[in-house]
Amino acid sequence: FIEGALVFLLLDFSIYIQHVLSHKIPILWQIHKVHHSDRELDTSTAVRFHPLEIYISMLYKSIVIIILGPSAVLVLIFEIVLSSSAIFNHANLKLPAKIDRLLRKTIVTPDMHRLHHSVREFESSKNYGFNFSFWDRVFDTHLKVSDEYHKKMTLGLESHQSINTDRLIWSLWLPFIKK
């Protein structure tokens, strides 16, 4: 059990690192910004990724899995939890304040992750976590803003606010458009 929990933590940490790198390395950001182009955060945002990013993510995770050597069952459980967390984190829902405060001590809540999708670069470079929220606190990438701020916050990409980003063809070409 302890080994499984440790591997689960390390897998989650590797996803945090992957997410940070997808923002910090320019070529990875060009691909990842498809995910950030959504101007309305909802569960569909959780699966809004360019095919190249999915391929790169699979390659990255495969390398991590080879290094860590977890069982196939543990990898499957982790992927189910990761996918479920991504859907939850991107859900357009507002938890009661007390519940959100309690949960975000350990896990990433929709309110916490929503800020990461702000058009403001300073804000979108915060709250990278998917499962566990403590990675953001440990590495000083956590930011909390007021409910009032959330209500007026603009989501998406600053440079693409006037473009219809919902079209599939646009999403496929976005990484190759310099703007």
C-alpha positions as CSV (number, residue, x, y, z in Angstrom):
1,F,0.0,0.0,0.0
2,I,2.8,2.5,0.9
3,E,4.6,1.8,-2.3
4,G,1.4,2.3,-4.3
5,A,0.7,5.6,-2.5
6,L,4.3,6.8,-3.1
7,V,4.1,5.9,-6.8
8,F,0.7,7.6,-7.1
9,L,2.2,10.8,-5.5
10,L,5.2,10.6,-7.9
11,L,3.0,10.2,-10.9
12,D,0.9,13.1,-9.8
13,F,4.1,15.2,-9.3
14,S,5.2,14.2,-12.8
15,I,1.9,15.6,-14.2
16,Y,2.4,18.8,-12.3
17,I,5.9,19.1,-13.8
18,Q,4.6,18.3,-17.3
19,H,1.9,21.0,-17.0
20,V,4.5,23.6,-15.8
21,L,6.8,22.7,-18.7
22,S,3.9,23.0,-21.2
23,H,3.6,26.7,-20.2
24,K,7.4,27.4,-19.9
25,I,8.8,25.8,-23.0
26,P,7.7,27.9,-26.0
27,I,7.1,25.0,-28.5
28,L,5.0,23.1,-25.9
29,W,3.0,26.3,-25.1
30,Q,2.2,26.7,-28.8
31,I,0.5,23.3,-28.6
32,H,-0.9,23.6,-25.1
33,K,-2.6,26.9,-25.8
34,V,-5.4,25.0,-27.6
35,H,-6.5,23.9,-24.2
36,H,-6.4,27.5,-22.9
37,S,-8.2,29.0,-25.9
38,D,-11.6,28.0,-24.4
39,R,-13.3,31.2,-23.2
40,E,-15.8,29.3,-21.1
41,L,-14.5,26.8,-18.6
42,D,-16.5,23.6,-18.4
43,T,-16.0,19.9,-18.6
44,S,-15.4,20.0,-22.3
45,T,-12.2,22.1,-21.6
46,A,-10.8,19.0,-19.8
47,V,-10.6,17.2,-23.1
48,R,-9.7,20.1,-25.3
49,F,-6.2,19.2,-26.4
50,H,-4.4,19.3,-29.7
51,P,-3.5,15.8,-30.9
52,L,0.2,16.6,-30.8
53,E,-0.2,17.4,-27.1
54,I,-1.9,14.1,-26.5
55,Y,1.0,12.3,-28.2
56,I,3.7,14.2,-26.3
57,S,1.8,13.6,-23.0
58,M,1.6,9.8,-23.8
59,L,5.3,9.7,-24.5
60,Y,6.2,11.7,-21.4
61,K,4.0,9.5,-19.2
62,S,5.4,6.3,-20.8
63,I,8.9,7.4,-19.8
64,V,7.9,8.2,-16.3
65,I,6.1,4.9,-16.0
66,I,9.2,3.0,-17.3
67,I,11.4,4.9,-14.7
68,L,9.0,4.3,-11.8
69,G,7.9,0.8,-12.8
70,P,4.4,0.8,-11.2
71,S,2.0,-2.1,-11.9
72,A,-0.4,-1.8,-14.7
73,V,-3.3,-1.7,-12.3
74,L,-1.8,1.3,-10.4
75,V,-1.3,3.2,-13.7
76,L,-4.9,2.4,-14.7
77,I,-6.2,3.7,-11.3
78,F,-4.0,6.8,-11.6
79,E,-5.3,7.6,-15.1
80,I,-8.9,7.1,-14.0
81,V,-8.3,9.5,-11.1
82,L,-6.4,12.0,-13.3
83,S,-9.1,12.0,-16.0
84,S,-11.8,12.4,-13.3
85,S,-9.9,15.2,-11.6
86,A,-9.5,17.0,-14.9
87,I,-13.2,16.9,-15.5
88,F,-13.9,18.0,-12.0
89,N,-11.3,20.8,-12.1
90,H,-12.7,22.2,-15.3
91,A,-16.3,21.9,-14.3
92,N,-18.3,25.1,-14.4
93,L,-19.5,24.7,-10.8
94,K,-19.2,26.7,-7.6
95,L,-18.7,24.7,-4.5
96,P,-20.0,26.2,-1.2
97,A,-17.1,28.3,0.3
98,K,-16.6,26.1,3.3
99,I,-16.4,22.9,1.2
100,D,-14.0,24.6,-1.3
101,R,-11.7,25.8,1.5
102,L,-11.6,22.4,3.1
103,L,-11.0,20.5,-0.2
104,R,-8.4,22.8,-1.6
105,K,-6.1,22.0,1.3
106,T,-5.5,18.7,-0.4
107,I,-7.1,18.5,-3.8
108,V,-7.6,21.0,-6.7
109,T,-11.1,22.5,-6.9
110,P,-12.8,24.1,-9.9
111,D,-12.4,27.5,-8.3
112,M,-8.7,27.0,-7.7
113,H,-8.0,25.8,-11.2
114,R,-10.3,28.4,-13.0
115,L,-7.8,31.1,-12.3
116,H,-5.2,29.1,-14.3
117,H,-7.3,29.8,-17.4
118,S,-7.3,33.6,-17.0
119,V,-6.2,35.7,-20.0
120,R,-3.6,37.3,-17.7
121,E,-0.3,35.6,-18.0
122,F,0.6,36.0,-14.3
123,E,-2.6,34.2,-13.4
124,S,-2.4,31.5,-16.0
125,S,1.1,30.7,-14.7
126,K,-0.4,29.7,-11.3
127,N,-2.5,26.7,-10.0
128,Y,-1.0,24.0,-12.3
129,G,-2.1,21.1,-10.1
130,F,-4.6,18.5,-11.2
131,N,-5.1,16.1,-8.3
132,F,-3.2,17.4,-5.3
133,S,-3.1,21.1,-4.6
134,F,0.0,21.0,-2.4
135,W,2.4,21.0,-5.4
136,D,1.4,24.6,-6.1
137,R,2.0,25.6,-2.5
138,V,5.3,23.8,-2.3
139,F,6.6,25.3,-5.6
140,D,5.0,28.8,-5.0
141,T,2.7,28.6,-8.0
142,H,-0.5,28.8,-5.9
143,L,-2.7,31.9,-6.1
144,K,-6.0,32.6,-4.5
145,V,-8.3,35.4,-5.6
146,S,-11.6,36.7,-4.3
147,D,-15.0,35.5,-5.5
148,E,-15.6,39.0,-6.8
149,Y,-12.5,38.8,-8.9
150,H,-13.5,35.4,-10.4
151,K,-16.8,36.9,-11.5
152,K,-15.1,39.6,-13.6
153,M,-12.2,37.5,-14.8
154,T,-11.8,36.9,-18.5
155,L,-10.9,33.4,-19.6
156,G,-9.1,32.2,-22.7
157,L,-6.2,33.7,-24.7
158,E,-5.8,37.4,-24.7
159,S,-4.6,37.4,-28.3
160,H,-7.6,35.4,-29.5
161,Q,-10.6,36.9,-27.8
162,S,-12.1,38.0,-31.1
163,I,-11.7,34.7,-32.9
164,N,-14.3,31.8,-32.9
165,T,-12.1,29.3,-31.0
166,D,-14.8,26.7,-30.9
167,R,-14.2,25.5,-34.4
168,L,-12.3,22.2,-34.7
169,I,-10.2,23.3,-37.7
170,W,-9.1,26.5,-35.8
171,S,-8.0,24.4,-32.9
172,L,-6.0,22.1,-35.1
173,W,-4.2,25.0,-36.7
174,L,-3.7,27.2,-33.6
175,P,-0.2,25.8,-32.7
176,F,1.0,26.9,-36.1
177,I,-0.5,30.4,-36.0
178,K,1.9,33.1,-34.7
179,K,-0.1,35.9,-32.9
